[in-house]
């Protein structure tokens, strides 16, 4: 993963389910049929990546904990929710 690499959301049609009194949200991907348990911070981040691809630096600026950006992107990539933009 490089700083200049741009990342984009894979599935703009995610369906979100909030759980009362829980910090995580569930996201269902109609594209893959998968359900993902994500931090509540993932929802606004993925919404931004739906709008346009972002670099790791830009993603870090969107997070409450910017130093966690690489880990967040890696987790979302492994889950199949983001991918490198062409």
PyMOL Python script that loads the backbone (N, CA, C, O; Angstrom):
from pymol import cmd

cmd.read_pdbstr("""\
ATOM      1  N   UNK A   1       0.866  -1.167   0.000  1.00  0.00           N
ATOM      2  CA  UNK A   1       0.000   0.000   0.000  1.00  0.00           C
ATOM      3  C   UNK A   1       0.912   1.229   0.000  1.00  0.00           C
ATOM      4  O   UNK A   1       1.809   1.354   0.834  1.00  0.00           O
ATOM      5  N   UNK A   2       0.664   2.131  -0.950  1.00  0.00           N
ATOM      6  CA  UNK A   2       1.453   3.353  -1.008  1.00  0.00           C
ATOM      7  C   UNK A   2       0.588   4.544  -0.634  1.00  0.00           C
ATOM      8  O   UNK A   2      -0.640   4.487  -0.703  1.00  0.00           O
ATOM      9  N   UNK A   3       1.244   5.612  -0.240  1.00  0.00           N
ATOM     10  CA  UNK A   3       0.512   6.826   0.158  1.00  0.00           C
ATOM     11  C   UNK A   3      -0.242   7.408  -1.028  1.00  0.00           C
ATOM     12  O   UNK A   3      -1.326   7.965  -0.855  1.00  0.00           O
ATOM     13  N   UNK A   4       0.319   7.288  -2.241  1.00  0.00           N
ATOM     14  CA  UNK A   4      -0.308   7.871  -3.431  1.00  0.00           C
ATOM     15  C   UNK A   4      -1.462   7.027  -3.973  1.00  0.00           C
ATOM     16  O   UNK A   4      -2.284   7.528  -4.739  1.00  0.00           O
ATOM     17  N   UNK A   5      -1.530   5.754  -3.584  1.00  0.00           N
ATOM     18  CA  UNK A   5      -2.601   4.880  -4.068  1.00  0.00           C
ATOM     19  C   UNK A   5      -3.959   5.444  -3.667  1.00  0.00           C
ATOM     20  O   UNK A   5      -4.149   5.857  -2.523  1.00  0.00           O
ATOM     21  N   UNK A   6      -4.883   5.464  -4.585  1.00  0.00           N
ATOM     22  CA  UNK A   6      -6.240   5.926  -4.307  1.00  0.00           C
ATOM     23  C   UNK A   6      -7.136   4.706  -4.085  1.00  0.00           C
ATOM     24  O   UNK A   6      -6.988   3.678  -4.747  1.00  0.00           O
ATOM     25  N   UNK A   7      -8.061   4.842  -3.146  1.00  0.00           N
ATOM     26  CA  UNK A   7      -8.976   3.758  -2.790  1.00  0.00           C
ATOM     27  C   UNK A   7     -10.400   4.190  -3.066  1.00  0.00           C
ATOM     28  O   UNK A   7     -10.754   5.357  -2.903  1.00  0.00           O
ATOM     29  N   UNK A   8     -11.215   3.232  -3.486  1.00  0.00           N
ATOM     30  CA  UNK A   8     -12.629   3.529  -3.757  1.00  0.00           C
ATOM     31  C   UNK A   8     -13.507   2.447  -3.134  1.00  0.00           C
ATOM     32  O   UNK A   8     -13.069   1.328  -2.867  1.00  0.00           O
ATOM     33  N   UNK A   9     -14.744   2.822  -2.919  1.00  0.00           N
ATOM     34  CA  UNK A   9     -15.734   1.893  -2.401  1.00  0.00           C
ATOM     35  C   UNK A   9     -16.115   0.913  -3.511  1.00  0.00           C
ATOM     36  O   UNK A   9     -16.208   1.293  -4.678  1.00  0.00           O
ATOM     37  N   UNK A  10     -16.330  -0.335  -3.141  1.00  0.00           N
ATOM     38  CA  UNK A  10     -16.688  -1.359  -4.116  1.00  0.00           C
ATOM     39  C   UNK A  10     -18.203  -1.455  -4.289  1.00  0.00           C
ATOM     40  O   UNK A  10     -18.687  -1.740  -5.385  1.00  0.00           O
ATOM     41  N   UNK A  11     -18.942  -1.220  -3.224  1.00  0.00           N
ATOM     42  CA  UNK A  11     -20.389  -1.434  -3.266  1.00  0.00           C
ATOM     43  C   UNK A  11     -21.143  -0.224  -2.713  1.00  0.00           C
ATOM     44  O   UNK A  11     -21.369  -0.138  -1.506  1.00  0.00           O
ATOM     45  N   UNK A  12     -21.533   0.711  -3.585  1.00  0.00           N
ATOM     46  CA  UNK A  12     -22.255   1.896  -3.104  1.00  0.00           C
ATOM     47  C   UNK A  12     -23.678   1.589  -2.626  1.00  0.00           C
ATOM     48  O   UNK A  12     -24.363   2.468  -2.103  1.00  0.00           O
ATOM     49  N   UNK A  13     -24.114   0.352  -2.805  1.00  0.00           N
ATOM     50  CA  UNK A  13     -25.474  -0.021  -2.402  1.00  0.00           C
ATOM     51  C   UNK A  13     -25.527  -0.730  -1.050  1.00  0.00           C
ATOM     52  O   UNK A  13     -26.496  -1.429  -0.754  1.00  0.00           O
ATOM     53  N   UNK A  14     -24.486  -0.550  -0.224  1.00  0.00           N
ATOM     54  CA  UNK A  14     -24.505  -1.189   1.099  1.00  0.00           C
ATOM     55  C   UNK A  14     -25.768  -0.803   1.861  1.00  0.00           C
ATOM     56  O   UNK A  14     -26.220   0.341   1.807  1.00  0.00           O
ATOM     57  N   UNK A  15     -26.316  -1.759   2.557  1.00  0.00           N
ATOM     58  CA  UNK A  15     -27.481  -1.516   3.408  1.00  0.00           C
ATOM     59  C   UNK A  15     -26.993  -1.570   4.851  1.00  0.00           C
ATOM     60  O   UNK A  15     -26.382  -2.548   5.282  1.00  0.00           O
ATOM     61  N   UNK A  16     -27.273  -0.512   5.579  1.00  0.00           N
ATOM     62  CA  UNK A  16     -26.745  -0.355   6.938  1.00  0.00           C
ATOM     63  C   UNK A  16     -27.805  -0.661   7.979  1.00  0.00           C
ATOM     64  O   UNK A  16     -28.972  -0.302   7.823  1.00  0.00           O
ATOM     65  N   UNK A  17     -27.381  -1.334   9.049  1.00  0.00           N
ATOM     66  CA  UNK A  17     -28.266  -1.671  10.153  1.00  0.00           C
ATOM     67  C   UNK A  17     -27.580  -1.277  11.456  1.00  0.00           C
ATOM     68  O   UNK A  17     -26.527  -1.811  11.804  1.00  0.00           O
ATOM     69  N   UNK A  18     -28.181  -0.351  12.156  1.00  0.00           N
ATOM     70  CA  UNK A  18     -27.629   0.098  13.440  1.00  0.00           C
ATOM     71  C   UNK A  18     -28.233  -0.744  14.549  1.00  0.00           C
ATOM     72  O   UNK A  18     -29.403  -1.123  14.500  1.00  0.00           O
ATOM     73  N   UNK A  19     -27.414  -1.027  15.546  1.00  0.00           N
ATOM     74  CA  UNK A  19     -27.858  -1.814  16.690  1.00  0.00           C
ATOM     75  C   UNK A  19     -27.911  -0.900  17.897  1.00  0.00           C
ATOM     76  O   UNK A  19     -26.918  -0.242  18.207  1.00  0.00           O
ATOM     77  N   UNK A  20     -29.040  -0.840  18.588  1.00  0.00           N
ATOM     78  CA  UNK A  20     -29.162   0.048  19.741  1.00  0.00           C
ATOM     79  C   UNK A  20     -28.063  -0.194  20.764  1.00  0.00           C
ATOM     80  O   UNK A  20     -27.762  -1.334  21.119  1.00  0.00           O
ATOM     81  N   UNK A  21     -27.475   0.893  21.227  1.00  0.00           N
ATOM     82  CA  UNK A  21     -26.463   0.865  22.285  1.00  0.00           C
ATOM     83  C   UNK A  21     -25.202   0.081  21.916  1.00  0.00           C
ATOM     84  O   UNK A  21     -24.483  -0.376  22.806  1.00  0.00           O
ATOM     85  N   UNK A  22     -24.925  -0.081  20.634  1.00  0.00           N
ATOM     86  CA  UNK A  22     -23.714  -0.779  20.186  1.00  0.00           C
ATOM     87  C   UNK A  22     -22.885   0.161  19.312  1.00  0.00           C
ATOM     88  O   UNK A  22     -23.448   0.884  18.489  1.00  0.00           O
ATOM     89  N   UNK A  23     -21.559   0.166  19.473  1.00  0.00           N
ATOM     90  CA  UNK A  23     -20.715   1.057  18.675  1.00  0.00           C
ATOM     91  C   UNK A  23     -20.509   0.570  17.240  1.00  0.00           C
ATOM     92  O   UNK A  23     -20.074   1.338  16.381  1.00  0.00           O
ATOM     93  N   UNK A  24     -20.818  -0.695  16.978  1.00  0.00           N
ATOM     94  CA  UNK A  24     -20.650  -1.222  15.632  1.00  0.00           C
ATOM     95  C   UNK A  24     -21.961  -1.187  14.863  1.00  0.00           C
ATOM     96  O   UNK A  24     -23.044  -1.126  15.446  1.00  0.00           O
ATOM     97  N   UNK A  25     -21.839  -1.227  13.541  1.00  0.00           N
ATOM     98  CA  UNK A  25     -23.000  -1.299  12.659  1.00  0.00           C
ATOM     99  C   UNK A  25     -22.829  -2.522  11.768  1.00  0.00           C
ATOM    100  O   UNK A  25     -21.714  -2.995  11.548  1.00  0.00           O
ATOM    101  N   UNK A  26     -23.939  -3.021  11.264  1.00  0.00           N
ATOM    102  CA  UNK A  26     -23.899  -4.111  10.301  1.00  0.00           C
ATOM    103  C   UNK A  26     -24.085  -3.518   8.911  1.00  0.00           C
ATOM    104  O   UNK A  26     -24.901  -2.618   8.711  1.00  0.00           O
ATOM    105  N   UNK A  27     -23.332  -4.023   7.969  1.00  0.00           N
ATOM    106  CA  UNK A  27     -23.457  -3.588   6.584  1.00  0.00           C
ATOM    107  C   UNK A  27     -23.674  -4.829   5.726  1.00  0.00           C
ATOM    108  O   UNK A  27     -22.869  -5.760   5.747  1.00  0.00           O
ATOM    109  N   UNK A  28     -24.776  -4.830   4.969  1.00  0.00           N
ATOM    110  CA  UNK A  28     -25.066  -5.926   4.048  1.00  0.00           C
ATOM    111  C   UNK A  28     -24.713  -5.474   2.649  1.00  0.00           C
ATOM    112  O   UNK A  28     -25.138  -4.406   2.210  1.00  0.00           O
ATOM    113  N   UNK A  29     -23.937  -6.281   1.946  1.00  0.00           N
ATOM    114  CA  UNK A  29     -23.545  -5.986   0.573  1.00  0.00           C
ATOM    115  C   UNK A  29     -24.392  -6.819  -0.385  1.00  0.00           C
ATOM    116  O   UNK A  29     -24.189  -8.028  -0.492  1.00  0.00           O
ATOM    117  N   UNK A  30     -25.344  -6.187  -1.089  1.00  0.00           N
ATOM    118  CA  UNK A  30     -26.139  -6.937  -2.062  1.00  0.00           C
ATOM    119  C   UNK A  30     -25.276  -7.528  -3.183  1.00  0.00           C
ATOM    120  O   UNK A  30     -25.614  -8.562  -3.759  1.00  0.00           O
ATOM    121  N   UNK A  31     -24.171  -6.865  -3.479  1.00  0.00           N
ATOM    122  CA  UNK A  31     -23.278  -7.324  -4.550  1.00  0.00           C
ATOM    123  C   UNK A  31     -22.682  -8.690  -4.227  1.00  0.00           C
ATOM    124  O   UNK A  31     -22.639  -9.574  -5.083  1.00  0.00           O
ATOM    125  N   UNK A  32     -22.221  -8.860  -2.984  1.00  0.00           N
ATOM    126  CA  UNK A  32     -21.564 -10.111  -2.605  1.00  0.00           C
ATOM    127  C   UNK A  32     -22.449 -11.024  -1.764  1.00  0.00           C
ATOM    128  O   UNK A  32     -22.182 -12.221  -1.653  1.00  0.00           O
ATOM    129  N   UNK A  33     -23.505 -10.460  -1.169  1.00  0.00           N
ATOM    130  CA  UNK A  33     -24.347 -11.224  -0.258  1.00  0.00           C
ATOM    131  C   UNK A  33     -23.750 -11.350   1.132  1.00  0.00           C
ATOM    132  O   UNK A  33     -24.251 -12.119   1.953  1.00  0.00           O
ATOM    133  N   UNK A  34     -22.684 -10.604   1.407  1.00  0.00           N
ATOM    134  CA  UNK A  34     -21.984 -10.675   2.687  1.00  0.00           C
ATOM    135  C   UNK A  34     -22.529  -9.659   3.683  1.00  0.00           C
ATOM    136  O   UNK A  34     -23.030  -8.599   3.310  1.00  0.00           O
ATOM    137  N   UNK A  35     -22.418 -10.012   4.954  1.00  0.00           N
ATOM    138  CA  UNK A  35     -22.744  -9.103   6.049  1.00  0.00           C
ATOM    139  C   UNK A  35     -21.443  -8.814   6.788  1.00  0.00           C
ATOM    140  O   UNK A  35     -20.665  -9.726   7.070  1.00  0.00           O
ATOM    141  N   UNK A  36     -21.211  -7.544   7.100  1.00  0.00           N
ATOM    142  CA  UNK A  36     -19.983  -7.125   7.762  1.00  0.00           C
ATOM    143  C   UNK A  36     -20.315  -6.375   9.045  1.00  0.00           C
ATOM    144  O   UNK A  36     -21.231  -5.554   9.072  1.00  0.00           O
ATOM    145  N   UNK A  37     -19.572  -6.659  10.103  1.00  0.00           N
ATOM    146  CA  UNK A  37     -19.665  -5.917  11.355  1.00  0.00           C
ATOM    147  C   UNK A  37     -18.558  -4.873  11.314  1.00  0.00           C
ATOM    148  O   UNK A  37     -17.376  -5.216  11.287  1.00  0.00           O
ATOM    149  N   UNK A  38     -18.940  -3.600  11.308  1.00  0.00           N
ATOM    150  CA  UNK A  38     -17.982  -2.507  11.140  1.00  0.00           C
ATOM    151  C   UNK A  38     -18.123  -1.489  12.259  1.00  0.00           C
ATOM    152  O   UNK A  38     -19.173  -1.377  12.893  1.00  0.00           O
ATOM    153  N   UNK A  39     -17.057  -0.760  12.486  1.00  0.00           N
ATOM    154  CA  UNK A  39     -17.148   0.341  13.442  1.00  0.00           C
ATOM    155  C   UNK A  39     -18.063   1.407  12.846  1.00  0.00           C
ATOM    156  O   UNK A  39     -18.207   1.503  11.628  1.00  0.00           O
ATOM    157  N   UNK A  40     -18.669   2.192  13.700  1.00  0.00           N
ATOM    158  CA  UNK A  40     -19.572   3.239  13.203  1.00  0.00           C
ATOM    159  C   UNK A  40     -18.823   4.258  12.353  1.00  0.00           C
ATOM    160  O   UNK A  40     -19.443   4.946  11.542  1.00  0.00           O
ATOM    161  N   UNK A  41     -17.502   4.375  12.516  1.00  0.00           N
ATOM    162  CA  UNK A  41     -16.703   5.299  11.701  1.00  0.00           C
ATOM    163  C   UNK A  41     -16.598   4.837  10.255  1.00  0.00           C
ATOM    164  O   UNK A  41     -16.320   5.649   9.373  1.00  0.00           O
ATOM    165  N   UNK A  42     -16.812   3.559   9.994  1.00  0.00           N
ATOM    166  CA  UNK A  42     -16.703   3.041   8.624  1.00  0.00           C
ATOM    167  C   UNK A  42     -17.800   3.592   7.722  1.00  0.00           C
ATOM    168  O   UNK A  42     -17.580   3.789   6.528  1.00  0.00           O
ATOM    169  N   UNK A  43     -18.959   3.836   8.275  1.00  0.00           N
ATOM    170  CA  UNK A  43     -20.089   4.287   7.451  1.00  0.00           C
ATOM    171  C   UNK A  43     -19.806   5.625   6.769  1.00  0.00           C
ATOM    172  O   UNK A  43     -19.944   5.709   5.548  1.00  0.00           O
ATOM    173  N   UNK A  44     -19.416   6.680   7.502  1.00  0.00           N
ATOM    174  CA  UNK A  44     -19.134   7.942   6.809  1.00  0.00           C
ATOM    175  C   UNK A  44     -17.901   7.844   5.903  1.00  0.00           C
ATOM    176  O   UNK A  44     -17.838   8.515   4.873  1.00  0.00           O
ATOM    177  N   UNK A  45     -16.928   7.018   6.277  1.00  0.00           N
ATOM    178  CA  UNK A  45     -15.753   6.851   5.433  1.00  0.00           C
ATOM    179  C   UNK A  45     -16.136   6.215   4.104  1.00  0.00           C
ATOM    180  O   UNK A  45     -15.724   6.691   3.046  1.00  0.00           O
ATOM    181  N   UNK A  46     -16.918   5.146   4.149  1.00  0.00           N
ATOM    182  CA  UNK A  46     -17.343   4.500   2.909  1.00  0.00           C
ATOM    183  C   UNK A  46     -18.235   5.419   2.078  1.00  0.00           C
ATOM    184  O   UNK A  46     -18.204   5.362   0.848  1.00  0.00           O
ATOM    185  N   UNK A  47     -19.024   6.259   2.731  1.00  0.00           N
ATOM    186  CA  UNK A  47     -19.845   7.237   1.999  1.00  0.00           C
ATOM    187  C   UNK A  47     -18.951   8.207   1.233  1.00  0.00           C
ATOM    188  O   UNK A  47     -19.265   8.575   0.101  1.00  0.00           O
ATOM    189  N   UNK A  48     -17.846   8.622   1.837  1.00  0.00           N
ATOM    190  CA  UNK A  48     -16.901   9.514   1.153  1.00  0.00           C
ATOM    191  C   UNK A  48     -16.214   8.790  -0.005  1.00  0.00           C
ATOM    192  O   UNK A  48     -15.988   9.384  -1.060  1.00  0.00           O
ATOM    193  N   UNK A  49     -15.883   7.520   0.185  1.00  0.00           N
ATOM    194  CA  UNK A  49     -15.249   6.761  -0.881  1.00  0.00           C
ATOM    195  C   UNK A  49     -16.223   6.434  -2.007  1.00  0.00           C
ATOM    196  O   UNK A  49     -15.799   6.162  -3.130  1.00  0.00           O
ATOM    197  N   UNK A  50     -17.527   6.458  -1.720  1.00  0.00           N
ATOM    198  CA  UNK A  50     -18.543   6.322  -2.776  1.00  0.00           C
ATOM    199  C   UNK A  50     -18.515   7.539  -3.697  1.00  0.00           C
ATOM    200  O   UNK A  50     -18.732   7.419  -4.902  1.00  0.00           O
ATOM    201  N   UNK A  51     -18.248   8.704  -3.124  1.00  0.00           N
ATOM    202  CA  UNK A  51     -18.249   9.953  -3.893  1.00  0.00           C
ATOM    203  C   UNK A  51     -17.053  10.032  -4.831  1.00  0.00           C
ATOM    204  O   UNK A  51     -17.193  10.395  -5.998  1.00  0.00           O
ATOM    205  N   UNK A  52     -15.868   9.686  -4.310  1.00  0.00           N
ATOM    206  CA  UNK A  52     -14.662   9.724  -5.130  1.00  0.00           C
ATOM    207  C   UNK A  52     -13.540   8.974  -4.428  1.00  0.00           C
ATOM    208  O   UNK A  52     -13.499   8.924  -3.199  1.00  0.00           O
ATOM    209  N   UNK A  53     -12.633   8.392  -5.199  1.00  0.00           N
ATOM    210  CA  UNK A  53     -11.485   7.701  -4.597  1.00  0.00           C
ATOM    211  C   UNK A  53     -10.639   8.674  -3.786  1.00  0.00           C
ATOM    212  O   UNK A  53     -10.571   9.864  -4.094  1.00  0.00           O
ATOM    213  N   UNK A  54      -9.996   8.152  -2.749  1.00  0.00           N
ATOM    214  CA  UNK A  54      -9.167   8.974  -1.848  1.00  0.00           C
ATOM    215  C   UNK A  54      -7.830   8.286  -1.611  1.00  0.00           C
ATOM    216  O   UNK A  54      -7.729   7.060  -1.641  1.00  0.00           O
ATOM    217  N   UNK A  55      -6.809   9.099  -1.375  1.00  0.00           N
ATOM    218  CA  UNK A  55      -5.505   8.567  -0.993  1.00  0.00           C
ATOM    219  C   UNK A  55      -5.532   8.219   0.488  1.00  0.00           C
ATOM    220  O   UNK A  55      -6.459   8.587   1.210  1.00  0.00           O
ATOM    221  N   UNK A  56      -4.504   7.506   0.928  1.00  0.00           N
ATOM    222  CA  UNK A  56      -4.393   7.156   2.336  1.00  0.00           C
ATOM    223  C   UNK A  56      -4.322   8.412   3.202  1.00  0.00           C
ATOM    224  O   UNK A  56      -4.896   8.450   4.291  1.00  0.00           O
ATOM    225  N   UNK A  57      -3.627   9.428   2.727  1.00  0.00           N
ATOM    226  CA  UNK A  57      -3.538  10.695   3.464  1.00  0.00           C
ATOM    227  C   UNK A  57      -4.910  11.343   3.588  1.00  0.00           C
ATOM    228  O   UNK A  57      -5.269  11.846   4.653  1.00  0.00           O
ATOM    229  N   UNK A  58      -5.671  11.332   2.509  1.00  0.00           N
ATOM    230  CA  UNK A  58      -7.022  11.908   2.541  1.00  0.00           C
ATOM    231  C   UNK A  58      -7.939  11.097   3.452  1.00  0.00           C
ATOM    232  O   UNK A  58      -8.759  11.663   4.176  1.00  0.00           O
ATOM    233  N   UNK A  59      -7.801   9.787   3.416  1.00  0.00           N
ATOM    234  CA  UNK A  59      -8.601   8.931   4.293  1.00  0.00           C
ATOM    235  C   UNK A  59      -8.254   9.215   5.750  1.00  0.00           C
ATOM    236  O   UNK A  59      -9.143   9.292   6.598  1.00  0.00           O
ATOM    237  N   UNK A  60      -6.971   9.369   6.042  1.00  0.00           N
ATOM    238  CA  UNK A  60      -6.540   9.659   7.412  1.00  0.00           C
ATOM    239  C   UNK A  60      -7.183  10.943   7.922  1.00  0.00           C
ATOM    240  O   UNK A  60      -7.539  11.032   9.097  1.00  0.00           O
ATOM    241  N   UNK A  61      -7.334  11.936   7.053  1.00  0.00           N
ATOM    242  CA  UNK A  61      -7.925  13.213   7.481  1.00  0.00           C
ATOM    243  C   UNK A  61      -9.412  13.073   7.811  1.00  0.00           C
ATOM    244  O   UNK A  61      -9.982  13.940   8.474  1.00  0.00           O
ATOM    245  N   UNK A  62     -10.040  11.993   7.355  1.00  0.00           N
ATOM    246  CA  UNK A  62     -11.463  11.771   7.619  1.00  0.00           C
ATOM    247  C   UNK A  62     -11.711  10.986   8.908  1.00  0.00           C
ATOM    248  O   UNK A  62     -12.846  10.888   9.373  1.00  0.00           O
ATOM    249  N   UNK A  63     -10.645  10.432   9.478  1.00  0.00           N
ATOM    250  CA  UNK A  63     -10.789   9.563  10.649  1.00  0.00           C
ATOM    251  C   UNK A  63     -10.491  10.304  11.948  1.00  0.00           C
ATOM    252  O   UNK A  63      -9.690  11.238  11.976  1.00  0.00           O
ATOM    253  N   UNK A  64     -11.139   9.880  13.005  1.00  0.00           N
ATOM    254  CA  UNK A  64     -10.869  10.449  14.332  1.00  0.00           C
ATOM    255  C   UNK A  64      -9.461  10.081  14.791  1.00  0.00           C
ATOM    256  O   UNK A  64      -8.822  10.839  15.521  1.00  0.00           O
ATOM    257  N   UNK A  65      -8.984   8.922  14.364  1.00  0.00           N
ATOM    258  CA  UNK A  65      -7.630   8.467  14.684  1.00  0.00           C
ATOM    259  C   UNK A  65      -6.860   8.305  13.370  1.00  0.00           C
ATOM    260  O   UNK A  65      -6.790   7.202  12.827  1.00  0.00           O
ATOM    261  N   UNK A  66      -6.280   9.398  12.855  1.00  0.00           N
ATOM    262  CA  UNK A  66      -5.622   9.353  11.545  1.00  0.00           C
ATOM    263  C   UNK A  66      -4.536   8.293  11.428  1.00  0.00           C
ATOM    264  O   UNK A  66      -4.314   7.747  10.347  1.00  0.00           O
ATOM    265  N   UNK A  67      -3.858   7.999  12.532  1.00  0.00           N
ATOM    266  CA  UNK A  67      -2.777   7.005  12.477  1.00  0.00           C
ATOM    267  C   UNK A  67      -3.289   5.602  12.182  1.00  0.00           C
ATOM    268  O   UNK A  67      -2.498   4.716  11.861  1.00  0.00           O
ATOM    269  N   UNK A  68      -4.586   5.384  12.284  1.00  0.00           N
ATOM    270  CA  UNK A  68      -5.181   4.071  12.034  1.00  0.00           C
ATOM    271  C   UNK A  68      -5.600   3.880  10.583  1.00  0.00           C
ATOM    272  O   UNK A  68      -6.151   2.834  10.241  1.00  0.00           O
ATOM    273  N   UNK A  69      -5.354   4.858   9.725  1.00  0.00           N
ATOM    274  CA  UNK A  69      -5.856   4.827   8.352  1.00  0.00           C
ATOM    275  C   UNK A  69      -5.415   3.584   7.580  1.00  0.00           C
ATOM    276  O   UNK A  69      -6.239   2.944   6.927  1.00  0.00           O
ATOM    277  N   UNK A  70      -4.144   3.237   7.645  1.00  0.00           N
ATOM    278  CA  UNK A  70      -3.655   2.070   6.894  1.00  0.00           C
ATOM    279  C   UNK A  70      -4.356   0.795   7.352  1.00  0.00           C
ATOM    280  O   UNK A  70      -4.730  -0.039   6.526  1.00  0.00           O
ATOM    281  N   UNK A  71      -4.535   0.640   8.651  1.00  0.00           N
ATOM    282  CA  UNK A  71      -5.220  -0.534   9.174  1.00  0.00           C
ATOM    283  C   UNK A  71      -6.679  -0.586   8.779  1.00  0.00           C
ATOM    284  O   UNK A  71      -7.214  -1.654   8.480  1.00  0.00           O
ATOM    285  N   UNK A  72      -7.320   0.568   8.777  1.00  0.00           N
ATOM    286  CA  UNK A  72      -8.734   0.644   8.384  1.00  0.00           C
ATOM    287  C   UNK A  72      -8.884   0.254   6.919  1.00  0.00           C
ATOM    288  O   UNK A  72      -9.749  -0.551   6.573  1.00  0.00           O
ATOM    289  N   UNK A  73      -8.048   0.820   6.063  1.00  0.00           N
ATOM    290  CA  UNK A  73      -8.120   0.508   4.632  1.00  0.00           C
ATOM    291  C   UNK A  73      -7.813  -0.970   4.397  1.00  0.00           C
ATOM    292  O   UNK A  73      -8.482  -1.623   3.596  1.00  0.00           O
ATOM    293  N   UNK A  74      -6.809  -1.497   5.091  1.00  0.00           N
ATOM    294  CA  UNK A  74      -6.470  -2.911   4.938  1.00  0.00           C
ATOM    295  C   UNK A  74      -7.642  -3.801   5.340  1.00  0.00           C
ATOM    296  O   UNK A  74      -7.943  -4.779   4.657  1.00  0.00           O
ATOM    297  N   UNK A  75      -8.302  -3.466   6.441  1.00  0.00           N
ATOM    298  CA  UNK A  75      -9.456  -4.255   6.896  1.00  0.00           C
ATOM    299  C   UNK A  75     -10.608  -4.188   5.898  1.00  0.00           C
ATOM    300  O   UNK A  75     -11.231  -5.203   5.587  1.00  0.00           O
ATOM    301  N   UNK A  76     -10.883  -2.992   5.403  1.00  0.00           N
ATOM    302  CA  UNK A  76     -11.967  -2.837   4.425  1.00  0.00           C
ATOM    303  C   UNK A  76     -11.632  -3.533   3.108  1.00  0.00           C
ATOM    304  O   UNK A  76     -12.519  -4.065   2.442  1.00  0.00           O
ATOM    305  N   UNK A  77     -10.353  -3.528   2.735  1.00  0.00           N
ATOM    306  CA  UNK A  77      -9.913  -4.222   1.529  1.00  0.00           C
ATOM    307  C   UNK A  77     -10.078  -5.729   1.696  1.00  0.00           C
ATOM    308  O   UNK A  77     -10.590  -6.398   0.799  1.00  0.00           O
ATOM    309  N   UNK A  78      -9.651  -6.264   2.830  1.00  0.00           N
ATOM    310  CA  UNK A  78      -9.790  -7.703   3.095  1.00  0.00           C
ATOM    311  C   UNK A  78     -11.259  -8.121   3.120  1.00  0.00           C
ATOM    312  O   UNK A  78     -11.590  -9.244   2.741  1.00  0.00           O
ATOM    313  N   UNK A  79     -12.141  -7.222   3.565  1.00  0.00           N
ATOM    314  CA  UNK A  79     -13.576  -7.509   3.605  1.00  0.00           C
ATOM    315  C   UNK A  79     -14.219  -7.373   2.228  1.00  0.00           C
ATOM    316  O   UNK A  79     -15.383  -7.731   2.047  1.00  0.00           O
ATOM    317  N   UNK A  80     -13.464  -6.857   1.254  1.00  0.00           N
ATOM    318  CA  UNK A  80     -14.005  -6.672  -0.089  1.00  0.00           C
ATOM    319  C   UNK A  80     -14.882  -5.456  -0.242  1.00  0.00           C
ATOM    320  O   UNK A  80     -15.700  -5.391  -1.159  1.00  0.00           O
ATOM    321  N   UNK A  81     -14.724  -4.481   0.652  1.00  0.00           N
ATOM    322  CA  UNK A  81     -15.560  -3.276   0.614  1.00  0.00           C
ATOM    323  C   UNK A  81     -14.876  -2.094  -0.064  1.00  0.00           C
ATOM    324  O   UNK A  81     -15.547  -1.146  -0.473  1.00  0.00           O
ATOM    325  N   UNK A  82     -13.555  -2.135  -0.188  1.00  0.00           N
ATOM    326  CA  UNK A  82     -12.809  -1.107  -0.929  1.00  0.00           C
ATOM    327  C   UNK A  82     -11.792  -1.812  -1.822  1.00  0.00           C
ATOM    328  O   UNK A  82     -11.447  -2.974  -1.606  1.00  0.00           O
ATOM    329  N   UNK A  83     -11.327  -1.086  -2.820  1.00  0.00           N
ATOM    330  CA  UNK A  83     -10.295  -1.609  -3.709  1.00  0.00           C
ATOM    331  C   UNK A  83      -9.482  -0.446  -4.245  1.00  0.00           C
ATOM    332  O   UNK A  83      -9.939   0.697  -4.244  1.00  0.00           O
ATOM    333  N   UNK A  84      -8.267  -0.746  -4.706  1.00  0.00           N
ATOM    334  CA  UNK A  84      -7.484   0.328  -5.322  1.00  0.00           C
ATOM    335  C   UNK A  84      -8.217   0.845  -6.565  1.00  0.00           C
ATOM    336  O   UNK A  84      -8.751   0.070  -7.358  1.00  0.00           O
ATOM    337  N   UNK A  85      -8.227   2.147  -6.710  1.00  0.00           N
ATOM    338  CA  UNK A  85      -8.860   2.753  -7.884  1.00  0.00           C
ATOM    339  C   UNK A  85      -7.892   2.663  -9.057  1.00  0.00           C
ATOM    340  O   UNK A  85      -6.680   2.778  -8.874  1.00  0.00           O
ATOM    341  N   UNK A  86      -8.415   2.460 -10.246  1.00  0.00           N
ATOM    342  CA  UNK A  86      -7.537   2.382 -11.429  1.00  0.00           C
ATOM    343  C   UNK A  86      -6.894   3.727 -11.746  1.00  0.00           C
ATOM    344  O   UNK A  86      -6.130   3.835 -12.705  1.00  0.00           O
TER     345      UNK A  86
END
""", "prot")
cmd.dss("prot")
cmd.show_as("cartoon", "prot")
cmd.util.cbc("prot")
cmd.orient("prot")
